[in-house]
Structure formats: C-alpha cells, structure tokens
Amino acid sequence: MRMGPGKHLKGVFMSLHDALLQFTRLPHQLIITQEFARCGQRGYGDGMMSGSVIGLPPVLNFGSEEIKAKVVPDVLSGRKPICLAISEAFAGSDVAGLRTSAVKTEDGKHWIINGTKKWITNGTFAHYFTVGCKTEDGFTVILVERGEGVETKAIKTSYSPSAGTAFVTFENVKVPVENTLGPEGSGIFVMLSNFNHERWVMCCSSARSQRLIVEECLLWTTQRKAFGKPLHSQAVIRSKLAAMIARVESTQTWLENLTYQMNNMSYKQQAAKLAGPIGLLKMHATRSAQETATDAVQIFGGRGITRTGMGQFIEHYHRTVPFDAILGGAEDVLGDLGVRQAIRGMPKNARL
Ligand SMILES: Cc1cc2nc3c(=O)[nH]c(=O)nc-3n(C[C@H](O)[C@H](O)[C@H](O)COP(=O)(O)OP(=O)(O)OC[C@H]3O[C@@H](n4cnc5c(N)ncnc54)[C@H](O)[C@@H]3O)c2cc1C
C-alpha cells in the first residue's frame, strides 16, 4: 500500500485485492504513514519495511516482467525484504559522485559489481538491493540479490538498530544483466524518479510526529504545576505552544494541498511542477520539526532529556528529529531545489 497503486497488489493479496486498491491512492497512503508515525518510535517505524517503500518502486516501474514475478511477491509478503542502496561515503547529496562500479563480463551476460554503500535503511536484513552503479555509459540501477560477495554491517546511528541501517560491501558480485532496472546508462533518471514520492512520505510522517509532540506538550503543561499553577498559565509557555501549533498546522495543510495535486498529476507532471514545492515542504517540515523538538525539551525540563518515564517521546523525538533533515535530500539542498525550480519558471524578461 505504501508503494502506491498498481498491479503489484494483484495476486499477492488476492482476496484483499479490491479492498487494497481502495487504499492505495495518496490520501490513503498519507493516513497509513501518519498512523505509523503515531507510535513515536522513529527507528522502529523505519524497520517496518521502509526499505521497500523506496527500494521496490524502481523494480515495479523499471524491472522486466520476469524480475517482477520473482521479486515482488517475496518482498510484499515480507519473506525477502528489499532496500535502496544509492548513498556512499563518497556520494550523498551529490549522487553523481558515486563510485560503485558495474562492469560487463566478456560474454555480456553478467555484471560484476564492486563498491560500498553507506547508511542503507533495512540493509542489515535485506535480501534484495536496488543498487546505483557507475557503468561504461553513465549510471545504471541494478537489482542485486544477497549472496556471494555481498556483505552488510550494522551502522550504529542515534536511533534504533531495528531500522537495520547498514554499510554494504559488494566484492566481485556476479549479477545477470536481466537484473538491470531501466535502460543501461539511464540510472540517474531511475534514481530521481522515486524522489518525489519518498520525500512526500517523509513529510507525512514528519507532520504527524510533530502533532504527537504538541499533544504531549498540551497534556504535560496542564498536568505539571510550578509555582502553584499549571505550566500553561505562564505566557512564555503558551507562546511556545502557539508557535508549535502554527508550525504543525501549516505543515499538515500544505501537505494535504500537495497530496491533492500529486493525486491529480502523472509522475512526469509531478516532476515538472511539484519537485520544487515538495522539496520546499520537506524543508519546512524538517525545520519546523527541529524547532518544535527544542521547544518541547524546554517545556518538559529534565524529563525532556530522560529516556524513560513521562518525557520519553520528547527525548526520543529530540534525538532522532535531525534524521529527516538529512535523508531523502538534505534540508538545504531541497530548499535550494525549490527556489531553483521557481526561478526556472520565471519569464526571462520579468521586471518590477
Ligand atoms: C539514517 C539514515 C538512513 C539512510 N537511508 C538511506 C537509504 O536507505 N538508501 C540510501 O541510498 N541512502 C540512505 N541514506 C543516506 C542519505 O540519503 C544521505 O545521508 C544524504 O543524501 C546526505 O548525504 P551525506 O550524508 O553524504 O551528506 P553530504 O552530501 O556530505 O552533505 C552534508 C551537508 O552539506 C550540505 N550540502 C551538501 N550539498 C549541498 C548543496 N548542493 N547545497 C546546499 N547545501 C549542501 C547540506 O547541509 C548537507 O546536509 C540514509 C542516511 C541516514 C542518516
């Protein structure tokens, strides 16, 4: 459901197929994603197959019928998870800097893949890897199956190991050329094609996580008494709450506006008209989230930095909130993308 509408649901959940199709439009994905966020456990949420949300669409959109028939049922049933492996120590924001290489064997029947990937969500337990590779004629995305030459090592981030964040090594990994996703040399297009949806998903969870924090703060400032009065009787606290509420409401409303537009546009139209606005929304969501996290810690006092007890959601949120500002496109990079797309649309002779 979290990968959008399509034939991939058919046959896998036969009896549920019709019902599921009802749930695959973007507004329904928005609700599902926001419900996941309500658990307030960021790493656990990412462990719930978020690798598939970003790693399977290239297979669905660019894989051959044979590859899809082999891979999709296993991934959707949870038997063989998949992840997206693009970033490297050498290439994060600058995707074009990636160095993992894929070279054809002499008979042209296989790729030989060498290189490393870093911060790959679900990588520690993934069976399939959707890998961005450098090839003779540019970049190519190739589906790699766990096997000889593939090694994954957990990276200890500041959230949960259940997200399976991995450092992945490919050493002379032999892959059939049939595993190529999209035409050879068109890897940049394949990689970029899923970014709008990925960023939108992140905005959904960011908006709902912020709302959870506002709810916690409203409860706490009613319950907690200082100087004989509830905390919310202090104007400075109410001012923080006002800013938090305004931030989350503006994020959610903008998100719903863009969701409506995405739902009524093709992928191509979305790329032309909405890549910039989605980038700006993600920048707004993650900036708001970080300001709200700082305010919430202040409101909760010592409990806001304590991993157990009444402030546990606040502590967790404050510790993990920078994640969204980095993955799926760093905050600064996306803000810049939004402005550049807006400027591109300006008439050349625009004057005051
Ligand atoms: C927990 C986690 C999970 C991840 N999961 C995945 C995954 O599943 N698959 C995957 O492929 N990758 C994944 N990533 C990698 C993620 O996509 C990269 O971390 C991200 O693209 C940023 O790259 P970087 O960390 O190398 O930062 P850099 O590219 O080194 O950038 C560092 C900072 O420099 C600034 N900057 C860089 N370029 C510009 C610019 N052009 N304009 C303005 N400012 C700029 C930004 O502030 C940026 O935050 C994950 C990362 C994390 C932390």
The ligand as a Gaussian input file, in Angstrom:
#p B3LYP/6-31G(d) Opt

LIG

0 1
 C       19.581000       7.069000       8.981000
 C       19.872000       7.209000       7.539000
 C       19.237000       6.384000       6.617000
 C       19.529000       6.482000       5.260000
 N       18.964000       5.601000       4.396000
 C       19.398000       5.553000       3.114000
 C       18.956000       4.527000       2.218000
 O       18.123000       3.692000       2.559000
 N       19.479000       4.493000       0.968000
 C       20.386000       5.408000       0.528000
 O       20.813000       5.307000      -0.610000
 N       20.828000       6.391000       1.353000
 C       20.369000       6.482000       2.627000
 N       20.813000       7.460000       3.479000
 C       21.804000       8.412000       3.005000
 C       21.233000       9.804000       2.785000
 O       20.500000       9.846000       1.599000
 C       22.430000      10.792000       2.776000
 O       22.910000      10.845000       4.096000
 C       22.005000      12.156000       2.279000
 O       21.785000      12.132000       0.890000
 C       23.062000      13.234000       2.579000
 O       24.314000      12.821000       2.169000
 P       25.588000      12.926000       3.162000
 O       25.180000      12.392000       4.481000
 O       26.739000      12.343000       2.476000
 O       25.805000      14.488000       3.345000
 P       26.598000      15.455000       2.335000
 O       26.169000      15.214000       0.934000
 O       28.044000      15.352000       2.637000
 O       26.060000      16.855000       2.789000
 C       26.310000      17.355000       4.123000
 C       25.592000      18.688000       4.259000
 O       26.149000      19.635000       3.331000
 C       25.135000      20.486000       2.853000
 N       25.097000      20.441000       1.382000
 C       25.587000      19.474000       0.571000
 N       25.358000      19.769000      -0.730000
 C       24.708000      20.955000      -0.738000
 C       24.165000      21.795000      -1.770000
 N       24.242000      21.461000      -3.084000
 N       23.531000      22.946000      -1.408000
 C       23.417000      23.295000      -0.094000
 N       23.912000      22.539000       0.923000
 C       24.539000      21.384000       0.617000
 C       23.819000      20.040000       3.481000
 O       23.538000      20.818000       4.628000
 C       24.108000      18.629000       3.894000
 O       23.301000      18.205000       4.982000
 C       20.456000       7.441000       4.821000
 C       21.057000       8.314000       5.733000
 C       20.781000       8.216000       7.073000
 C       21.475000       9.147000       8.034000

